[in-house]
């Protein structure tokens, strides 16, 4: 399961996920930003209030189950209303604030009607800000049924992530944060392994200048996975945010994580970084990298390390047209942390995703997209090749 950081969850409400408000694509593990959640636009956040919308898309998918031996094609239609609400400002001023977004999505297969389902996604940020202190809750919940690279099949699951953060400014440029949270993945298939993690974190941030901030955090947690022994996690990270120019933004979080399980312990690097550059009006580029450890839902007593990078560019063309191109590559390595049996599976995933968008009116957007992705796995029963092509219509009331 993909853990959300505070920065990532906040970004869900103010910027497009993967460059668009909603993705009709069944994603593999490669990510360009954060997990798909409904988006609250900048305009709504500033004025406060309710926003309604709807998304309809249809696409040809060459491999709906992400199968290596038996790729199954189908046409997939997705229909989803969306609602979001914003009140108050989480970053400036004093008083309470709330941001909420929810989107159910009906997934309809032309030839595999028994696999039709309704995915649901929601995100919430709420809290209170004073002159020198604040309390914030951030959370997300998802009910999904798409295929995953870890399991190699359609995987019905429920995911939760929650965190409460208390912040205090003892001096003008220094902020001390104390946080506690948990995350959980619950799978409908009894042969898959549920996981639950609870953690606490202490951090400090220093605003060196209005455009530069540095920080450090220590986090300790407990990971419980069905079919494997419990793991104690300790993580130390440093944080750096810098905006050297108005058109360039750099964010970096890097450190190390110590995992202690019944059969041994190990230390792994952790990384989350992103650079955004707007060289001129209408042109945007980004480069992101990440490294982390996750618990496998398919293999009992195994974790896998994830190391990946993605990049993208969007260019506003003449009239109301915008072109986008995103690509990424990810390496995954499995290792055993408890029990016995074979391990060592390795995956190498890449994707390329061009899209062409047209704004019909201020309320209606249409997008033509294509995506090709490939997973080369050392495990004979895993890996896939997938192509998608389709059209998406977005409407905001």
C-alpha positions as CSV (number, residue, x, y, z in Angstrom):
1,X,0.0,0.0,0.0
2,X,1.2,3.5,-0.8
3,X,1.6,5.6,2.4
4,X,0.6,9.3,2.2
5,X,2.9,12.0,3.5
6,X,1.3,15.2,4.8
7,X,2.7,17.2,1.9
8,X,1.3,14.7,-0.6
9,X,-2.2,14.6,0.9
10,X,-2.4,18.4,1.1
11,X,-1.4,18.6,-2.6
12,X,-4.3,16.4,-3.5
13,X,-6.6,19.3,-2.8
14,X,-4.8,22.1,-4.7
15,X,-3.3,20.5,-7.7
16,X,-4.2,17.9,-10.3
17,X,-3.2,14.3,-9.6
18,X,-1.0,13.0,-12.4
19,X,-1.8,16.1,-14.4
20,X,-5.5,15.6,-14.5
21,X,-8.5,15.7,-12.1
22,X,-9.3,12.0,-12.6
23,X,-7.4,9.2,-14.2
24,X,-9.4,6.5,-16.2
25,X,-6.3,4.4,-16.3
26,X,-5.7,1.3,-14.2
27,X,-2.3,2.2,-12.7
28,X,0.6,0.0,-12.0
29,X,2.9,0.8,-9.1
30,X,4.7,3.6,-10.9
31,X,3.5,7.0,-9.6
32,X,4.1,10.5,-10.8
33,X,2.8,12.2,-7.7
34,X,0.3,10.7,-5.3
35,X,-2.5,8.2,-5.3
36,X,-5.6,9.2,-7.1
37,X,-8.1,11.1,-4.9
38,X,-10.7,13.7,-5.8
39,X,-9.3,17.2,-6.3
40,X,-10.4,20.5,-5.0
41,X,-9.5,23.3,-7.4
42,X,-7.6,26.4,-6.4
43,X,-10.6,28.6,-7.2
44,X,-12.9,26.7,-4.8
45,X,-10.2,26.7,-2.0
46,X,-9.9,30.4,-2.1
47,X,-13.5,31.3,-2.2
48,X,-14.8,28.5,0.0
49,X,-17.8,26.4,-0.7
50,X,-19.2,23.4,-2.5
51,X,-18.2,22.2,-6.0
52,X,-19.9,19.4,-7.9
53,X,-18.7,17.7,-11.1
54,X,-18.8,14.5,-13.1
55,X,-16.3,12.4,-15.2
56,X,-17.1,10.0,-18.0
57,X,-14.4,8.1,-19.8
58,X,-14.2,5.1,-22.1
59,X,-11.0,3.3,-23.0
60,X,-9.7,0.2,-24.7
61,X,-7.5,-1.8,-22.3
62,X,-5.3,-4.6,-23.8
63,X,-4.8,-6.3,-20.4
64,X,-7.4,-5.6,-17.8
65,X,-6.1,-8.2,-15.4
66,X,-2.4,-7.4,-15.8
67,X,-1.7,-11.0,-16.8
68,X,1.5,-12.3,-18.3
69,X,0.3,-15.6,-19.7
70,X,-3.3,-14.7,-20.7
71,X,-3.7,-10.9,-21.4
72,X,-7.5,-10.2,-21.6
73,X,-8.6,-7.1,-23.6
74,X,-11.8,-5.2,-23.0
75,X,-13.5,-1.8,-23.4
76,X,-13.9,-0.1,-20.0
77,X,-16.3,2.8,-19.2
78,X,-16.0,4.8,-16.0
79,X,-18.7,7.1,-14.8
80,X,-18.2,9.1,-11.6
81,X,-19.8,12.1,-9.9
82,X,-17.5,14.2,-7.7
83,X,-18.2,16.5,-4.8
84,X,-15.8,18.7,-2.9
85,X,-16.1,21.3,-0.1
86,X,-13.7,23.8,1.3
87,X,-14.0,26.3,4.1
88,X,-11.2,28.3,5.8
89,X,-7.5,28.4,5.0
90,X,-5.1,25.7,6.3
91,X,-2.0,27.7,5.6
92,X,-2.7,31.3,6.6
93,X,-4.8,33.2,9.1
94,X,-6.4,31.9,12.3
95,X,-9.5,29.8,13.0
96,X,-10.9,26.5,11.7
97,X,-10.6,25.0,8.3
98,X,-11.9,22.0,6.4
99,X,-11.3,20.4,3.0
100,X,-13.3,17.4,1.8
101,X,-13.6,15.5,-1.5
102,X,-15.4,12.4,-2.5
103,X,-15.8,10.5,-5.7
104,X,-17.5,7.2,-6.4
105,X,-16.7,5.7,-9.8
106,X,-18.7,3.0,-11.6
107,X,-16.4,0.7,-13.6
108,X,-18.2,-1.1,-16.5
109,X,-16.7,-3.7,-18.7
110,X,-18.1,-4.3,-22.1
111,X,-17.4,-8.1,-22.2
112,X,-16.7,-9.0,-18.6
113,X,-19.8,-7.7,-16.8
114,X,-19.2,-9.9,-13.7
115,X,-16.2,-7.7,-12.9
116,X,-18.2,-4.5,-12.9
117,X,-17.8,-2.6,-9.7
118,X,-18.0,0.8,-7.9
119,X,-14.7,2.3,-6.7
120,X,-14.9,4.9,-4.0
121,X,-12.3,7.5,-2.9
122,X,-12.4,10.2,-0.3
123,X,-10.0,12.6,1.4
124,X,-10.3,15.0,4.3
125,X,-8.2,17.7,5.9
126,X,-9.6,19.6,9.0
127,X,-8.2,21.5,11.9
128,X,-7.6,24.8,13.7
129,X,-4.9,27.4,13.5
130,X,-3.9,29.9,16.2
131,X,-1.1,32.5,16.4
132,X,1.6,30.0,17.5
133,X,-0.1,26.6,17.3
134,X,-2.3,24.4,15.2
135,X,-4.0,21.0,15.2
136,X,-4.6,19.2,11.9
137,X,-6.2,16.0,10.9
138,X,-5.5,14.5,7.4
139,X,-7.1,11.3,6.1
140,X,-7.9,9.3,3.1
141,X,-10.0,6.2,2.3
142,X,-10.3,4.1,-0.8
143,X,-12.3,1.1,-1.9
144,X,-10.7,-0.2,-5.1
145,X,-10.8,-3.3,-7.3
146,X,-8.2,-2.8,-10.0
147,X,-5.4,-5.2,-10.7
148,X,-2.1,-4.6,-9.0
149,X,1.5,-5.5,-9.9
150,X,2.1,-7.1,-6.5
151,X,-0.8,-9.6,-6.8
152,X,-1.0,-9.9,-10.6
153,X,-4.8,-10.0,-10.5
154,X,-7.8,-7.8,-9.9
155,X,-7.7,-7.0,-6.2
156,X,-10.7,-5.9,-4.1
157,X,-9.4,-3.9,-1.2
158,X,-10.1,-1.2,1.3
159,X,-7.3,1.3,2.3
160,X,-7.3,3.8,5.1
161,X,-4.8,6.4,6.1
162,X,-5.1,8.8,9.1
163,X,-2.8,11.3,10.8
164,X,-3.2,14.0,13.5
165,X,-0.5,16.7,13.7
166,X,0.0,19.2,16.5
167,X,2.3,22.1,15.7
168,X,3.8,24.7,17.9
169,X,6.0,27.8,17.1
170,X,8.2,28.5,20.1
171,X,10.1,31.1,18.1
172,X,9.3,33.0,14.9
173,X,11.1,30.7,12.4
174,X,11.0,27.4,14.3
175,X,8.1,24.9,14.3
176,X,7.9,21.8,16.4
177,X,5.5,19.0,15.2
178,X,4.1,16.0,17.0
179,X,2.1,13.5,14.9
180,X,0.4,10.2,15.3
181,X,-1.2,8.1,12.6
182,X,-2.1,4.7,11.2
183,X,-2.7,3.0,7.8
184,X,-4.4,-0.2,6.9
185,X,-5.0,-2.4,3.8
186,X,-7.8,-4.9,4.0
187,X,-8.2,-7.4,1.2
188,X,-11.4,-9.2,0.2
189,X,-9.5,-12.3,-1.0
190,X,-8.7,-14.4,2.1
191,X,-5.5,-15.7,0.4
192,X,-4.0,-12.2,0.5
193,X,-2.4,-10.7,3.5
194,X,-3.9,-7.6,5.3
195,X,-1.5,-5.1,6.9
196,X,-1.8,-2.4,9.5
197,X,0.7,0.2,10.7
198,X,0.6,2.6,13.6
199,X,3.3,5.3,14.2
200,X,4.3,8.4,16.0
201,X,6.6,11.2,14.8
202,X,8.5,14.1,16.3
203,X,9.9,16.8,13.9
204,X,11.2,20.3,13.8
205,X,11.3,22.7,10.9
206,X,13.3,25.9,10.5
207,X,12.3,28.7,8.0
208,X,15.7,30.0,7.0
209,X,14.1,32.5,4.6
210,X,10.6,32.9,3.0
211,X,11.8,30.7,0.2
212,X,13.9,28.1,2.1
213,X,12.9,25.7,4.8
214,X,14.9,22.8,6.4
215,X,13.8,20.2,9.0
216,X,14.4,16.9,10.6
217,X,12.0,14.2,11.9
218,X,12.2,10.9,13.9
219,X,9.4,8.4,13.5
220,X,8.7,5.1,15.3
221,X,6.0,2.6,14.4
222,X,4.7,-1.0,14.4
223,X,3.7,-2.9,11.3
224,X,1.4,-5.9,11.6
225,X,1.0,-8.2,8.6
226,X,-1.1,-11.3,8.4
227,X,1.0,-14.3,7.6
228,X,4.2,-12.7,8.9
229,X,5.8,-11.5,12.1
230,X,5.3,-8.0,13.4
231,X,7.9,-5.4,12.5
232,X,9.2,-2.4,14.5
233,X,10.1,0.6,12.3
234,X,12.3,3.5,13.1
235,X,12.9,6.3,10.6
236,X,15.1,9.4,10.6
237,X,14.6,11.9,7.7
238,X,15.8,15.4,6.8
239,X,13.5,17.7,4.8
240,X,14.4,20.6,2.5
241,X,12.1,22.9,0.6
242,X,13.6,25.6,-1.7
243,X,12.2,28.0,-4.2
244,X,15.3,29.7,-5.7
245,X,13.2,31.5,-8.3
246,X,9.5,32.1,-8.8
247,X,9.3,29.5,-11.5
248,X,11.3,26.7,-9.7
249,X,10.3,24.7,-6.7
250,X,12.3,21.9,-5.1
251,X,11.2,19.6,-2.3
252,X,13.3,16.8,-0.8
253,X,12.8,14.3,2.0
254,X,15.6,11.8,2.5
255,X,16.8,9.5,5.3
256,X,17.0,5.9,6.5
257,X,14.6,3.4,8.0
258,X,15.5,0.5,10.3
259,X,13.2,-2.5,10.2
260,X,13.4,-5.1,13.0
261,X,11.5,-8.4,12.5
262,X,11.6,-11.8,14.1
263,X,14.2,-13.2,11.8
264,X,16.5,-10.2,11.6
265,X,16.8,-6.5,10.9
266,X,17.8,-4.2,8.0
267,X,18.4,-0.6,7.2
268,X,17.0,0.9,4.0
269,X,17.1,4.4,2.5
270,X,13.9,6.4,2.1
271,X,13.4,9.2,-0.4
272,X,10.7,11.5,-1.7
273,X,11.7,14.3,-4.0
274,X,10.2,16.6,-6.6
275,X,11.3,19.5,-8.8
276,X,8.8,21.7,-10.6
277,X,9.8,24.2,-13.3
278,X,7.7,26.7,-15.3
279,X,10.2,28.1,-17.8
280,X,7.4,30.2,-19.4
281,X,3.7,30.7,-19.3
282,X,1.9,27.6,-20.5
283,X,4.9,25.3,-20.1
284,X,5.3,23.1,-17.0
285,X,7.9,20.4,-16.3
286,X,8.4,18.1,-13.3
287,X,10.9,15.5,-12.1
288,X,10.1,13.2,-9.1
289,X,12.0,10.3,-7.4
290,X,11.1,8.0,-4.5
291,X,12.3,5.0,-2.5
292,X,10.5,3.1,0.2
293,X,9.6,-0.3,1.7
294,X,6.2,-1.9,1.5
295,X,4.6,-5.1,2.8
296,X,3.6,-7.6,0.1
297,X,-0.1,-8.7,0.0
298,X,0.8,-11.8,-2.1
299,X,3.8,-13.3,-0.3
300,X,3.6,-14.2,3.3
301,X,6.4,-12.7,5.4
302,X,7.9,-10.6,2.5
303,X,8.5,-6.9,2.0
304,X,9.5,-5.2,-1.2
305,X,11.7,-2.2,-1.9
306,X,10.5,0.4,-4.4
307,X,12.8,2.7,-6.3
308,X,11.4,4.9,-9.0
309,X,11.5,8.1,-11.0
310,X,9.0,9.9,-13.1
311,X,9.1,13.0,-15.3
312,X,6.5,15.0,-17.3
313,X,5.8,18.1,-19.4
314,X,2.7,20.0,-20.2
315,X,2.5,22.5,-23.0
316,X,-0.4,24.8,-23.7
317,X,-0.9,24.9,-27.5
318,X,-2.9,27.4,-29.6
319,X,-6.5,28.0,-28.7
320,X,-7.8,25.8,-25.9
321,X,-5.5,22.8,-26.5
322,X,-2.9,21.4,-24.0
323,X,-0.5,18.6,-24.7
324,X,1.0,16.4,-21.9
325,X,3.7,13.7,-21.8
326,X,4.6,11.7,-18.7
327,X,7.0,8.7,-18.3
328,X,8.5,6.8,-15.5
329,X,10.5,3.8,-14.5
330,X,10.5,1.7,-11.3
331,X,12.5,-1.2,-9.8
332,X,11.0,-3.5,-7.2
333,X,12.9,-6.1,-5.2
334,X,11.3,-8.6,-2.8
335,X,13.0,-10.0,0.4
336,X,11.9,-12.2,3.2
337,X,11.6,-10.8,6.7
338,X,10.0,-13.8,8.5
339,X,9.2,-17.4,7.9
340,X,10.8,-19.6,5.3
341,X,10.5,-20.2,1.5
342,X,11.8,-18.8,-1.7
343,X,12.1,-15.0,-2.2
344,X,14.0,-12.7,-4.4
345,X,11.4,-11.7,-7.0
346,X,12.4,-8.5,-9.0
347,X,10.2,-6.4,-11.2
348,X,11.2,-3.6,-13.6
349,X,8.2,-1.4,-14.6
350,X,8.1,1.5,-17.1
351,X,5.3,3.6,-18.6
352,X,4.8,6.3,-21.2
353,X,1.6,8.4,-21.2
354,X,0.9,11.1,-23.8
355,X,-2.4,13.0,-23.7
356,X,-4.1,15.9,-25.6
357,X,-6.7,18.0,-23.8
358,X,-9.2,20.5,-25.1
359,X,-11.3,23.0,-23.0
360,X,-14.7,23.2,-24.6
361,X,-16.0,25.7,-22.1
362,X,-15.0,26.9,-18.6
363,X,-16.9,23.9,-17.2
364,X,-16.2,21.2,-19.8
365,X,-12.9,19.5,-20.7
366,X,-12.2,16.6,-23.0
367,X,-9.0,14.6,-23.1
368,X,-7.6,12.0,-25.5
369,X,-5.1,9.7,-23.9
370,X,-2.8,6.8,-24.6
371,X,-0.7,4.8,-22.2
372,X,1.8,1.9,-22.7
373,X,3.3,0.2,-19.7
374,X,5.4,-2.9,-19.2
375,X,6.5,-5.0,-16.2
376,X,9.4,-7.4,-16.6
377,X,9.4,-9.8,-13.6
378,X,11.8,-12.6,-12.7
379,X,8.8,-14.5,-11.4
380,X,7.4,-16.6,-14.2
381,X,3.8,-16.0,-13.3
382,X,4.1,-12.3,-12.9
383,X,4.8,-9.3,-15.3
384,X,2.6,-7.9,-18.0
385,X,2.4,-5.6,-21.0
386,X,-0.5,-3.2,-21.2
387,X,-1.8,-0.5,-23.7
388,X,-4.8,1.8,-23.1
389,X,-6.3,4.4,-25.4
390,X,-9.5,6.4,-24.8
391,X,-11.3,9.6,-24.3
392,X,-12.5,11.4,-21.1
393,X,-15.0,14.1,-20.5
394,X,-14.9,16.2,-17.3
395,X,-17.8,18.5,-16.3
396,X,-17.9,21.0,-13.4
397,X,-21.3,22.3,-12.4
